[in-house]
Amino acid sequence: MPLSDADDAALVAWLDSHGVSQACPCCGKTKWQGDFVAAIPHISGSSFHVGGQTIAPLVLFVCANCAYARFFAAMPMNLPSLRPAP
């Protein structure tokens, strides 16, 4: 799920308030791409089931230089698009 402008603002505010470095831990560059919410399938043993249990939601960033991927748990960030409908 792509992030809305409101989600982006909440995400940046959350990362800044928690002292998260913008630098990639692998190459040191600060350009990221692909910030969106994703779910990672939970794999048990050798079984992989699409639509099954997931570890989610997660915000995914990919370094534009070295392709390092980092994930953050989305729920603590209180992103507007993930809030329950009133």
C-alpha positions in Angstrom: 0.0 0.0 0.0 1.6 3.3 -1.0 1.7 6.0 1.6 -0.4 9.1 1.4 1.0 12.6 2.0 -0.5 12.5 5.5 1.2 9.1 6.1 4.5 10.5 4.8 4.3 13.5 7.2 3.5 11.2 10.2 6.3 8.8 9.2 8.9 11.5 9.0 7.7 13.0 12.3 7.9 9.6 14.0 11.3 8.8 12.6 12.7 12.2 13.6 11.2 12.1 17.1 12.8 8.7 17.7 16.3 9.7 16.5 16.3 7.4 13.5 19.2 8.1 11.2 18.5 8.9 7.5 21.8 7.3 6.5 21.8 3.7 5.2 23.7 1.4 7.6 25.5 -0.3 4.7 26.6 2.5 2.4 25.9 5.7 4.3 23.8 7.3 1.5 20.6 9.1 2.5 18.3 8.6 -0.5 15.6 6.0 0.0 12.8 4.8 -2.3 9.7 2.7 -2.0 8.3 3.8 1.3 5.1 1.9 1.5 3.3 -0.4 3.9 3.9 -4.1 3.3 3.2 -7.5 4.9 5.7 -10.3 5.1 4.2 -13.8 4.9 4.8 -16.0 7.9 6.5 -19.2 6.7 6.3 -22.3 8.9 8.7 -25.1 8.1 8.6 -25.6 4.4 5.0 -24.3 4.0 4.3 -21.0 2.3 0.6 -19.9 2.0 -0.4 -16.8 0.1 -3.1 -15.1 2.1 -2.1 -16.8 5.3 -0.7 -15.4 8.5 1.5 -12.4 8.1 4.0 -10.2 10.0 2.4 -6.9 9.3 2.0 -4.1 8.7 5.5 -2.9 8.1 6.9 0.3 6.4 9.5 -0.7 3.9 12.4 1.6 2.7 15.0 0.5 0.1 18.3 2.4 -0.3 18.5 3.9 -3.8 22.2 3.3 -3.9 22.9 -0.2 -2.5 19.4 -1.7 -2.3 19.6 -2.4 1.4 16.0 -2.9 2.7 14.9 -1.8 6.2 11.5 -2.3 7.8 9.7 -0.5 10.7 6.6 -1.6 12.4 3.8 0.6 11.1 1.3 0.5 13.9 3.4 2.4 16.5 3.8 5.2 14.0 0.0 5.8 14.0 -0.1 6.4 10.3 -3.4 8.0 9.3 -4.3 5.4 6.6 -3.9 2.6 9.2 -6.2 4.1 11.9 -9.5 2.3 12.4 -12.4 3.9 10.8 -14.7 5.8 13.2 
